[in-house]
Amino acid sequence: MEIQNNPLLCDIETGMCETTEGVLETEPQNMVHSTKKSIKVIYYTDPICSSCWGIEPQLRKLKLEYGSAVEIDYRMGGLLPDWSYNSGGIGKPSDVAEHWDEVSVHYDMPIDGDLWLEDPLESSYPPSIAFKAAQMQDEDKAILFLREVRELVFLEKKNIAKWKFIERAAEKAGLNTVQLKVDFEGAAKDKFQEDLALGRELGVRGFPTMFFLDESGNKEIVYGTKPYVYYEMAILKLDPTLKKSEYSKTSEALFSNYHSLTAKEFSELSGTPRDESESVLNALSNSGSLQKLTTKNGSIWRRNN
């Protein structure tokens, strides 16, 4: 299938990294609600999707408030097959650098576009396949792995299509890297193709895309990077009886749930005003409680191991 739009040119207005136009005409079998939780979310994403990085604060809050009732099924969408296009003002990796810097400011999430000048990816397929291999081992560790590769690519400017960086992220996520390599070179490729096929059936045209499903087959769809209330509304529209869970908003509790947080994430999760969140995190890193990694477009704070 020929890609007409350059997916790395994400639309800041819609919050979408778009590939092709698509319309859901039929209800694929894979979309049937198959979880004990009342809501299932099919989440189409990609390891290098900058708009998906932009919704990490909202997604993390959603898990804390509605995780007991909502199950998220992560699917890979294949954002960057290769560089066989020249549309949208982006025809080569270096064209992405400035765009990523702009997106970083818009989403208030640290992204260093210099990756595309220093060690650009030829494709996002290798880290996507690696994620499917991680899912074959452990779903929770796979989500940790996805976070690790995103931090490597967006903040540390690492080419996560290279095995050495995939392996580094896998080790930090607690995965068996020997088994991961076996699955990466074998069965995970088929799993990835299944995700791509389902995405075509569902009419996924860009990332992030979330399909919210209830047990009766009703669905709500949220396209692109939206404020938290959009995701919450989709859940409550399907099940108005759901009550959000209360969670501790202290820095200790938040960093026990998530090993790393940006200032935007900390603000979203703790309720701290955004203009104060960085000061709170800096104080914690100055005291030695956290480690701080600074990029040209923002910082991330990590708990000490």
HELIX and SHEET records of a PDB file:
HELIX    1   1 GLN A   29  MET A   31  5                                   3    
HELIX    2   2 SER A   50  GLY A   54  1                                   5    
HELIX    3   3 GLU A   56  TYR A   66  1                                  11    
HELIX    4   4 SER A   94  TYR A  107  1                                  14    
HELIX    5   5 LEU A  115  GLU A  118  1                                   4    
HELIX    6   6 TYR A  125  GLN A  137  1                                  13    
HELIX    7   7 GLU A  139  PHE A  154  1                                  16    
HELIX    8   8 TRP A  163  LYS A  172  1                                  10    
HELIX    9   9 THR A  177  PHE A  184  1                                   8    
HELIX   10  10 ALA A  187  LEU A  202  1                                  16    
HELIX   11  11 TYR A  228  LEU A  238  1                                  11    
HELIX   12  12 SER A  251  ASN A  257  1                                   7    
HELIX   13  13 ALA A  263  SER A  270  1                                   8    
HELIX   14  14 ARG A  274  ASN A  286  1                                  13    
SHEET    1   A 2 CYS A  17  GLU A  18  0                                        
SHEET    2   A 2 GLY A 206  PHE A 207 -1                                        
SHEET    1   B 4 VAL A  70  MET A  76  0                                        
SHEET    2   B 4 ILE A  39  THR A  45  1                                        
SHEET    3   B 4 THR A 209  ASP A 214 -1                                        
SHEET    4   B 4 LYS A 219  TYR A 223 -1                                        
SHEET    1   C 3 SER A 260  THR A 262  0                                        
SHEET    2   C 3 GLY A 298  ARG A 303 -1                                        
SHEET    3   C 3 LEU A 290  THR A 295 -1                                        
END                                                                             
